[in-house]
Amino acid sequence: MKKQEIIFGIHAVEALLQNSPERVIELWLLQGRDDERLAPLVAAAQAVGIKSQRSARKVLDEKADSSQHQGVVARVKAAKVLTENDLDSLMVKLESQQKKPFLLILDGVTDPHNLGACLRNADAAGVHGVIVPKDNSVGLTSVVSKVACGAAEVVPLFQVTNLARTMRYIQEKGVWIVGTAGEADSNVYQADLKDALAIAMGAEGKGLRRLTRESCDSLISIPMAGTVSSLNVSVATGICLFEAVRQRLG
Ligand SMILES: C[S@@+](CC[C@H](N)C(=O)[O-])C[C@H]1O[C@@H](n2cnc3c(N)ncnc32)[C@H](O)[C@@H]1O
């Protein structure tokens, strides 16, 4: 298990300083970049007693292993990996708060850009947690954090050993699981997404695995008007989550 990791990008590091400043070991800012975009971050670091170091762009590029750091790189203690037990605690907490669970299942998303974008959508939609299988999925990497724009630091990501078993567990807790597949007969706008809900999305190439699909309570499609056969998983996630948000607000 990783002990330390690198987080970079203004929004990701800002979220880190706001939500778990105790994880920060070192913080580097680009030398000579004292512009307005970095000012809130410098203030947030100072407010929690974290000293930053000024470094040249080449140094930040090397630390981040990327040039996409926007002048901000942090070395941090690795986040605790959340598992089935943590999901159980979340379900108990939601029940005690009389909140209807709103969950997202990603069945084997492997591209960090897609996971980052899905976490960003999940945060914006008010999802309580994202569930992924531990194997054959990308975990929380620095690219995921950067693309998620701060959402990776706040949306709980549960990495479970057996996805089908976890799906049964949340169903027993009263959650209705809606799977997504282009060929499903009923569409997202016809589905009732108001109650305790998990939306299951498939992997980039293969879609939902057979067992995952069979474990869903219903399947929905997003109507497609053109010639392409499917949407990018993060785009499809955004559409389904925000249709659920629309129904749950109404
Ligand atoms: C790139 S697609 C996978 C395509 C794959 N060949 C398939 O047949 O499912 C990745 C995921 O995005 C979601 N998705 C993409 N387009 C969709 C659509 N039109 N309707 C429902 N879900 C869709 C599904 O969850 C799908 O598994």
The ligand as an SDF file (V2000), in Angstrom:
LIG
                    3D

 27 29  0  0  0  0  0  0  0  0999 V2000
  -18.2200    3.7870  -23.5910 C   0  0  0  0  0  0  0  0  0  0  0  0
  -19.5840    3.0540  -22.8450 S   0  0  0  0  0  0  0  0  0  0  0  0
  -19.3210    1.3190  -23.1010 C   0  0  0  0  0  0  0  0  0  0  0  0
  -19.7470    0.8730  -24.4000 C   0  0  0  0  0  0  0  0  0  0  0  0
  -19.7850   -0.6310  -24.4840 C   0  0  0  0  0  0  0  0  0  0  0  0
  -19.3520   -1.0400  -25.7630 N   0  0  0  0  0  0  0  0  0  0  0  0
  -21.1920   -1.1710  -24.1920 C   0  0  0  0  0  0  0  0  0  0  0  0
  -21.6770   -1.8900  -25.0450 O   0  0  0  0  0  0  0  0  0  0  0  0
  -21.7460   -0.9120  -23.1430 O   0  0  0  0  0  0  0  0  0  0  0  0
  -19.2640    3.1270  -21.1220 C   0  0  0  0  0  0  0  0  0  0  0  0
  -20.4760    3.1730  -20.2670 C   0  0  0  0  0  0  0  0  0  0  0  0
  -21.1250    4.4350  -20.4170 O   0  0  0  0  0  0  0  0  0  0  0  0
  -22.5120    4.2660  -20.2520 C   0  0  0  0  0  0  0  0  0  0  0  0
  -23.1750    4.6390  -21.5080 N   0  0  0  0  0  0  0  0  0  0  0  0
  -22.6080    5.1540  -22.6070 C   0  0  0  0  0  0  0  0  0  0  0  0
  -23.5260    5.4280  -23.5380 N   0  0  0  0  0  0  0  0  0  0  0  0
  -24.7280    5.0610  -23.0250 C   0  0  0  0  0  0  0  0  0  0  0  0
  -26.0830    5.0920  -23.4890 C   0  0  0  0  0  0  0  0  0  0  0  0
  -26.4090    5.5710  -24.6860 N   0  0  0  0  0  0  0  0  0  0  0  0
  -27.0380    4.6460  -22.6650 N   0  0  0  0  0  0  0  0  0  0  0  0
  -26.7590    4.1820  -21.4320 C   0  0  0  0  0  0  0  0  0  0  0  0
  -25.4990    4.1330  -20.9380 N   0  0  0  0  0  0  0  0  0  0  0  0
  -24.5040    4.5650  -21.7110 C   0  0  0  0  0  0  0  0  0  0  0  0
  -22.7430    2.8130  -19.8910 C   0  0  0  0  0  0  0  0  0  0  0  0
  -22.6850    2.6870  -18.4970 O   0  0  0  0  0  0  0  0  0  0  0  0
  -21.5300    2.1560  -20.5340 C   0  0  0  0  0  0  0  0  0  0  0  0
  -21.2550    0.9160  -19.9460 O   0  0  0  0  0  0  0  0  0  0  0  0
  1  2  1  0
  2  3  1  0
  2 10  1  0
  3  4  1  0
  4  5  1  0
  5  6  1  0
  5  7  1  0
  7  8  2  0
  7  9  1  0
 10 11  1  0
 11 12  1  0
 11 26  1  0
 12 13  1  0
 13 14  1  0
 13 24  1  0
 14 15  1  0
 14 23  1  0
 15 16  2  0
 16 17  1  0
 17 18  1  0
 17 23  2  0
 18 19  1  0
 18 20  2  0
 20 21  1  0
 21 22  2  0
 22 23  1  0
 24 25  1  0
 24 26  1  0
 26 27  1  0
M  CHG  2   2   1   9  -1
M  END
$$$$
